[in-house]
Amino acid sequence: MSKNMGTADRAIRIVIALVLLYLAFATSVAATGLVHWLAIIVAVVFIVTSIVGMCPLYSVIGLKTCRSR
């Protein structure tokens, strides 16, 4: 499994994930129902892909945001 996400992409995903988790747990914007669970699921996926450095969707569409060595 090779990395296909660059540092900036990973950082942006972490920030988005934190915002989604904040919206899901600390505000009433996404506090209930389907929106709440979607925000949590997307946040978890963003965090996991950022830690691993590999996005399966990027592989499918042939996108690579990291530098080649």
N, C-alpha and C positions, 0 to 999 in steps of 0.2 A: 504494500500500500504506500504509494508515494504521495508526498504533500502537494497540494494544488492550490493552497491559500497563502497569500502573502501576509506580512505582519500587519499592514494597515487594514486589510480585509478582516483579519482575526480580531483586531482591536475594535473595529466598528461593530462587528457581531456581538462582542462582549458588552459593549455599551447599549446596543439595542436590546439585548437579553436582560440587562439590569433594568432598563426602562420598562420593559414588558412585565418583569416580576414586580416592580414597584407598582405599576398600574393594577396588576392582579391582586396584590395583597394590601397595599396601603391606601388605595383610593376607591371610590365607588364607581369609577369609570368601567372597570372590568371586574367588578367584585362578585358577580354572580353569573350563573348559567354557562352557556356555551363559550361566550367571549372569554370568561375567566379561564376555562380549561384550555382553550386555543392559545391564549397568551402564555400560559405555563408550558405547554408542549413546544411551542415555537422557541421560547426562551431556553428550554433544556436542549433542544436540537442545536441551537446556535452556540451554546456553551460547549457542548460535546464536540461539535465540528471545529470550533476554535481551538480547543485543547489538542485535538488530534491533528489539526492542520489539513484535513482532507474533507472535502465536501462531495458526497456522491452525485449530487445534481451537476456540479461542475464537471465531473468526469463524463457524465452522459452527454452534456452539450459541448464538451471539449474546451472549456474555459479553464485558464490557469492564471492566477494572480501573483504567484510567487516567482522569484528570480530563478532562472536556470543556472545550474552550476556546471 
